[in-house]
């Protein structure tokens, strides 16, 4: 039995480690933009961001801990292959096409351009991106620990700078927030939280933190659950302070900056207005290097997955090179471009991700596999519609009018939460049909490893 002092110490250590994983430098651009867009309603918007960008991600780790110890086991009631296929698709769609390219774009726009404002954007990007990814590939391909040591310093430095900025913004705000034209602040905060991708970070990488807990001697039982809840609380508190403070900073600039300002320009503009050029330069250096460490880690993880999925036919170094080339091509579009293409991807995957978290938290209550299956199918169908709807607006193709009309009759669709009621009804229907069939429920039993996609 571990003593209370050891439990507190281990909780803080693992909690800060989990915070560092969720706290990506590329995510810093979103809270200020939410506050800037919502102005006086920034508090309502913060509630939305709190759910999808802070609370649900850490609850995802708890769901993994309660639901079998891995994402594949947690999702086994849906189908034995479901977790692996979802990992496969989300890693390609999110890590490969969004997360890694965004680190380069944010590093350039919020890092290098802050330090070198006279640099021509087009020329600078053409030179910076190849150099940035060459350095990233160098560290990722040989799996050097140098970048880990640098990252261990950079995350605390970046956090310390942001805490200073947050305290400064609260006690000496730029100006009072003003009313804006944003009609749905909660929905804006809720769906912008999708852009962090952290619900899937919690679901896919929760096993890392569970292993860290067990490695310190806490097995299944009261102490295990106490530490699990504690590290979730530590991570949530850190994210709430940083993201909430940055959102308030954005709100204080809602009457100062032009509405068309880009995400990256807003972040650096707010910090420069608050702390002067020196403060903006310090933030620029920290963001530049922190984005690089994130890129190295994400590239290594993606390369490992590619090598695994190919069953060794594509080696790890070749996988890292492929990952880097695709990410580099994506990053040339810039931060706002990546955010635009991320919208439909996250609208497709996030509803089912949220449902998995909620079902996982109550996995011992929902032992009927049909509930899981029906919920997942309904959430994915509505997510697919939302994804196609955004693509329709981006490309100009028309959605079938009967489908649009039917979607409009779904409760909460006008508020952007059309998936909620169908997911509930899908779960109830699936549960009834499954029980009527008399088939056995697998639940989250740890037997039989899931199959890799062919």
C-alpha positions in Angstrom: 0.0 0.0 0.0 1.5 3.3 -1.0 1.5 6.2 1.5 -0.6 9.3 1.0 2.6 11.4 0.4 3.8 9.0 -2.3 0.4 9.1 -3.9 0.3 12.9 -4.0 3.8 13.0 -5.4 3.1 10.4 -8.1 -0.1 12.1 -9.0 1.6 15.4 -9.6 4.5 13.9 -11.6 2.2 11.9 -13.9 -0.3 14.7 -14.0 2.2 17.2 -15.3 3.5 14.7 -17.8 0.0 14.2 -19.1 -0.5 18.0 -19.2 2.6 18.3 -21.3 1.2 15.8 -23.8 -2.1 17.5 -24.2 -0.5 21.0 -24.1 0.7 21.3 -27.7 2.2 24.6 -28.9 0.1 24.4 -32.1 -3.0 24.6 -30.0 -2.2 28.0 -28.5 -3.7 29.8 -31.5 -7.3 28.7 -30.7 -8.2 30.1 -27.3 -7.3 33.7 -28.2 -9.3 33.4 -31.4 -12.3 32.2 -29.5 -12.1 35.1 -27.0 -11.6 37.6 -29.8 -14.6 36.3 -31.8 -17.0 36.2 -28.8 -15.9 39.3 -26.9 -18.2 39.9 -23.9 -19.6 36.3 -24.3 -16.1 34.8 -23.9 -17.2 33.1 -20.6 -20.0 31.2 -22.4 -17.5 30.2 -25.2 -15.1 29.0 -22.5 -17.6 26.5 -21.3 -17.8 25.0 -24.8 -14.0 24.9 -25.1 -13.8 23.5 -21.6 -15.8 20.4 -22.6 -14.1 19.4 -25.8 -10.6 20.9 -25.3 -10.1 20.1 -21.6 -12.7 17.9 -19.8 -13.5 15.2 -22.4 -9.8 14.7 -23.2 -8.9 13.9 -19.6 -12.1 11.8 -19.2 -10.9 9.8 -22.2 -7.9 8.7 -20.2 -10.2 7.7 -17.3 -12.5 5.8 -19.8 -9.5 3.8 -21.1 -8.5 3.0 -17.5 -12.1 1.8 -16.7 -12.7 0.1 -20.0 -9.9 -2.5 -20.4 -6.7 -0.5 -20.5 -6.4 0.2 -24.3 -8.5 1.9 -27.0 -9.0 -1.4 -28.8 -10.4 -3.1 -25.7 -12.5 -0.1 -24.8 -14.2 -0.2 -28.3 -14.5 -4.0 -28.5 -18.3 -3.9 -27.9 -18.6 -2.0 -31.2 -16.6 -4.5 -33.1 -13.2 -6.3 -32.6 -11.7 -4.4 -35.4 -13.3 -1.0 -34.7 -10.6 0.5 -32.4 -7.7 -0.4 -34.7 -9.5 0.9 -37.8 -10.4 4.1 -36.0 -6.8 4.5 -34.9 -5.7 3.9 -38.5 -8.0 6.5 -40.0 -7.6 9.2 -37.3 -3.8 8.9 -37.2 -3.7 9.5 -41.0 -6.4 12.2 -41.1 -5.4 14.0 -37.9 -1.7 13.4 -37.2 -0.5 13.2 -40.7 -2.6 15.9 -42.4 -3.2 18.3 -39.5 -1.1 18.0 -36.4 2.4 17.7 -37.8 1.9 20.3 -40.7 0.3 22.7 -38.2 3.4 22.7 -36.1 5.5 24.0 -39.0 2.9 26.6 -39.9 2.5 27.9 -36.4 6.3 27.8 -35.9 6.7 30.0 -38.9 3.8 32.4 -38.4 3.9 32.8 -34.6 7.6 32.0 -34.2 9.9 33.1 -37.0 7.8 35.9 -38.4 7.5 37.4 -34.9 11.3 37.4 -34.6 11.8 38.5 -38.2 8.8 40.6 -39.2 10.5 42.0 -42.3 10.9 38.5 -43.8 8.9 38.0 -47.0 6.2 35.4 -46.1 6.4 33.4 -49.4 10.1 33.3 -49.7 10.5 32.7 -46.0 8.0 29.8 -46.0 9.8 28.1 -49.0 13.1 28.2 -47.1 11.8 27.6 -43.6 9.6 24.5 -44.2 12.3 22.3 -45.7 14.8 23.3 -43.0 12.3 22.8 -40.3 11.3 19.3 -41.4 14.9 18.4 -42.2 15.8 19.1 -38.5 12.6 17.3 -37.4 13.4 14.2 -39.5 17.0 14.2 -38.3 15.9 13.7 -34.7 12.9 11.5 -35.5 14.8 9.1 -37.8 17.5 8.2 -35.3 15.2 8.4 -32.3 17.7 10.7 -30.5 17.0 11.6 -27.0 18.5 15.1 -27.5 15.2 16.5 -28.6 13.5 14.9 -25.6 15.9 16.7 -23.2 15.3 20.0 -25.0 11.5 19.4 -24.9 11.7 18.7 -21.2 13.1 22.3 -20.8 10.9 24.0 -23.4 7.5 22.9 -22.1 8.1 24.3 -18.6 9.6 27.5 -20.1 6.7 28.0 -22.5 4.2 27.3 -19.6 6.0 29.8 -17.4 5.8 32.4 -20.1 2.1 31.8 -20.7 1.4 31.9 -17.0 3.0 35.3 -16.8 1.0 36.5 -19.8 -2.2 35.1 -18.3 -1.7 36.8 -14.9 -0.7 40.0 -16.7 -3.8 39.9 -18.9 -6.1 39.4 -15.8 -4.6 42.2 -13.7 -3.7 44.6 -16.4 -6.1 43.9 -19.3 -5.6 45.5 -22.7 -9.2 46.8 -22.8 -12.7 45.7 -21.9 -14.2 43.0 -24.1 -16.8 44.3 -26.6 -19.9 42.8 -28.1 -19.3 40.9 -31.3 -21.4 39.5 -34.1 -20.9 35.9 -32.9 -24.4 34.4 -32.4 -23.4 31.0 -30.9 -20.5 31.5 -28.6 -20.9 28.1 -26.8 -21.0 26.2 -30.1 -18.0 28.1 -31.4 -16.0 27.2 -28.2 -17.3 23.6 -28.4 -16.4 22.9 -32.0 -13.1 24.9 -31.9 -12.1 22.5 -29.1 -12.3 19.8 -31.8 -9.3 21.4 -33.5 -7.0 20.5 -30.6 -7.6 16.9 -31.4 -7.1 16.1 -27.7 -10.1 13.8 -27.2 -8.4 11.3 -29.5 -5.1 12.1 -27.8 -6.6 10.9 -24.5 -8.2 7.8 -26.1 -5.2 6.8 -28.2 -2.4 7.6 -25.7 -4.1 7.0 -22.4 -2.4 3.7 -22.1 0.9 5.6 -21.6 -0.3 7.2 -18.4 -2.0 4.0 -17.2 1.3 2.2 -17.6 3.0 5.0 -15.7 0.6 4.6 -12.8 1.1 0.8 -12.7 4.9 1.2 -12.9 4.8 3.0 -9.6 3.1 0.1 -7.9 -0.6 1.1 -8.2 -2.6 -1.8 -9.5 -6.4 -2.1 -10.0 -8.0 -0.9 -6.8 -8.6 2.2 -4.7 -5.1 3.7 -5.0 -5.1 3.1 -8.8 -8.4 5.0 -9.2 -7.3 7.7 -6.8 -4.2 8.4 -8.8 -6.1 8.1 -12.1 -8.6 10.7 -10.9 -5.8 12.9 -9.5 -3.7 13.1 -12.7 -6.9 13.9 -14.7 -7.6 16.8 -12.2 -4.1 18.1 -12.5 -4.2 18.1 -16.3 -7.6 19.7 -16.4 -6.6 22.4 -14.0 -3.5 23.3 -16.0 -5.4 23.4 -19.3 -8.2 25.5 -17.8 -5.8 28.1 -16.4 -3.7 28.4 -19.7 -6.5 28.1 -22.2 -9.0 30.2 -20.1 -6.4 32.9 -19.6 -5.5 33.0 -23.3 -9.2 33.2 -24.2 -9.7 36.1 -21.9 -6.7 37.8 -23.4 -8.3 37.4 -26.8 -11.5 38.9 -25.5 -9.7 42.0 -24.2 -8.5 42.5 -27.8 -11.9 42.1 -29.4 -12.2 45.9 -29.8 -8.6 46.5 -30.8 -7.8 44.3 -33.8 -9.5 44.0 -37.1 -12.0 41.1 -37.6 -10.0 39.6 -40.4 -6.8 39.1 -38.5 -5.3 35.6 -38.8 -5.0 33.2 -35.9 -1.2 33.5 -35.7 -1.2 37.2 -36.1 -3.7 37.6 -33.3 -1.7 35.6 -30.8 1.5 37.5 -31.4 -0.3 40.9 -31.7 -2.0 40.3 -28.4 1.2 39.4 -26.6 3.1 42.3 -28.2 0.3 44.7 -27.1 0.4 43.4 -23.6 4.1 42.7 -23.0 5.9 44.7 -25.7 8.2 43.4 -28.4 10.5 41.6 -25.9 7.6 39.6 -24.6 6.4 38.7 -28.2 10.0 37.7 -29.1 10.3 35.4 -26.1 7.0 33.8 -26.9 8.1 33.4 -30.5 11.3 31.6 -29.6 9.5 29.3 -27.2 6.7 28.5 -29.7 9.3 27.9 -32.5 11.2 25.3 -30.5 8.2 23.7 -28.8 6.5 23.2 -32.2 9.7 21.4 -33.4 9.7 19.0 -30.4 6.0 18.3 -31.0 6.8 17.6 -34.7 9.6 15.2 -33.8 7.4 13.2 -31.4 4.4 13.1 -33.7 6.6 12.1 -36.7 8.1 9.2 -34.7 4.7 8.0 -33.6 3.3 8.2 -37.1 6.3 6.4 -38.6 5.9 3.6 -36.0 2.3 3.2 -37.0 3.1 3.0 -40.7 5.8 0.4 -40.1 3.4 -1.6 -38.0 0.5 -1.4 -40.4 2.8 -2.5 -43.3 4.0 -5.4 -41.1 7.6 -4.3 -41.6 7.4 -4.0 -45.4 8.0 -0.2 -45.0 10.8 0.3 -42.6 10.7 2.9 -39.8 13.2 5.3 -41.5 11.3 5.2 -44.8 8.1 5.7 -42.9 9.5 8.8 -41.2 10.6 10.2 -44.5 7.1 9.6 -46.1 5.5 11.2 -43.0 7.8 14.2 -43.3 7.2 14.7 -47.0 3.5 14.6 -46.8 3.4 16.9 -43.7 5.8 19.4 -45.4 3.6 19.6 -48.5 0.5 20.3 -46.2 2.3 23.0 -44.2 2.9 25.3 -47.1 -0.8 26.2 -47.0 -0.4 28.0 -43.7 -2.2 27.9 -40.4 -5.6 29.1 -41.6 -5.6 26.6 -44.6 -4.9 23.7 -42.2 -7.7 24.8 -39.9 -10.1 24.9 -42.8 -9.3 21.4 -44.0 -9.3 20.2 -40.4 -12.9 21.3 -39.9 -14.7 18.5 -41.9 -12.2 15.9 -40.6 -12.9 16.7 -37.0 -16.7 17.0 -37.6 -16.6 13.4 -38.9 -14.7 11.8 -36.1 -15.4 13.9 -32.9 -19.1 12.9 -32.3 -18.2 9.2 -32.1 -15.1 10.0 -30.1 -17.2 11.8 -27.5 -19.7 9.0 -27.4 -16.9 6.5 -26.8 -15.6 8.5 -23.9 -19.0 8.8 -22.3 -19.8 5.1 -22.8 -16.4 4.2 -21.5 -16.9 6.1 -18.3 -20.1 4.1 -17.7 -18.7 0.9 -19.3 -19.8 -1.2 -16.3 -23.4 0.0 -16.7 -23.5 -0.4 -20.5 -22.7 -4.1 -20.8 -25.0 -4.5 -23.8 -22.9 -4.5 -27.0 -25.9 -3.2 -29.0 -25.9 0.1 -27.1 -22.3 0.7 -28.2 -22.9 -0.4 -31.8 -26.1 1.7 -32.2 -24.5 4.8 -30.6 -21.4 4.5 -32.8 -23.3 4.0 -36.0 -25.6 7.0 -35.4 -22.8 9.3 -34.3 -20.7 8.4 -37.4 -23.7 8.9 -39.7 -24.4 12.4 -38.4 -20.7 13.1 -38.3 -20.5 12.1 -42.0 -23.4 14.5 -42.8 -21.7 17.4 -41.0 -18.4 16.6 -42.7 -20.1 16.6 -46.2 -22.0 19.8 -45.3 -18.7 21.6 -44.6 -17.2 20.2 -47.8 -20.2 21.4 -49.6 -19.7 25.0 -48.5 -16.0 24.7 -49.4 -16.3 23.2 -52.8 -19.7 24.4 -54.0 -21.4 21.0 -54.6 -25.0 20.9 -53.4 -26.3 18.6 -50.7 -29.5 16.7 -51.7 -32.4 18.8 -50.5 -34.4 16.0 -48.9 -31.3 15.2 -46.8 -30.9 18.8 -45.8 -34.6 19.1 -44.9 -34.5 15.9 -42.8 -31.4 17.0 -41.0 -33.0 20.3 -40.2 -35.8 18.5 -38.3 -33.4 16.8 -35.9 -33.6 18.4 -32.5 -30.6 20.6 -31.6 -29.4 20.7 -35.3 -29.9 24.5 -35.4 -27.4 24.7 -32.4 -24.9 22.4 -34.1 -25.5 19.3 -31.9 -27.6 17.2 -34.3 -25.7 14.1 -33.4 -26.8 14.0 -29.7 -30.4 12.7 -30.0 -29.6 10.2 -32.8 -26.7 8.8 -30.8 -29.0 8.3 -27.8 -31.8 6.8 -29.9 -29.2 4.7 -31.8 -27.9 3.3 -28.5 -31.4 2.5 -27.2 -32.5 0.9 -30.4 -29.2 -1.1 -30.7 -29.5 -2.2 -27.1 -33.1 -3.5 -27.5 -32.3 -5.3 -30.8 -29.2 -6.9 -29.3 -31.0 -8.2 -26.2 -33.9 -9.5 -28.4 -31.3 -11.4 -30.5 -30.1 -13.3 -27.5 -26.5 -12.8 -28.5 -23.7 -12.6 -25.9 -22.1 -9.3 -25.2 -18.3 -9.1 -25.3 -18.0 -6.0 -23.2 -14.4 -4.9 -22.6 -13.0 -8.4 -22.0 -9.2 -8.4 -22.5 -9.1 -11.6 -24.6 -8.0 -11.8 -28.2 -5.9 -9.0 -29.6 -7.6 -6.9 -32.3 -6.6 -7.5 -35.9 -4.6 -5.0 -37.9 -6.2 -3.7 -41.1 -5.0 -5.6 -44.2 
